[in-house]
Amino acid sequence: MNWVRILIAVGVMVLIGVLMALILAFANHKLKVEVDERVGEVTKMLPGVNCGGCGYAGCAAFAEALIAGKQPKVSGCIVAKLADHEKIAEYINQTPGPDGEVIKVVV
């Protein structure tokens, strides 16, 4: 009779596992956050010193501001060189976002 209790316990654990997996799959689908890959690329192009000279908390925040259109000038990064500014502006101006929209920034 002990094997019956073991089978019942295993069955209950399997059912709980399946139920939790279904809940996680549903939550993953409904709570998915879209990430704009351009932010990561622009962050990589920036110097990465996180000095705050641009007025933002760091290079990632500055990249987010550029992509969101809150910062229209790449030259807001005072540490990067002119060649880096041009490279970043060219990338942003030519690469559409997830919605197909292209942001225009100037050097």
Secondary structure, DSSP 8 states (H G I E B T S, - for coil): -HHHHHHHHHHHHHHHHHHHHHHHHHHHHHT-----HHHHHHHHHS------TTSSSSHHHHHHHHHHTS--BGGG-SSS-HHHHHHHHHHHHH---TTS-----B-
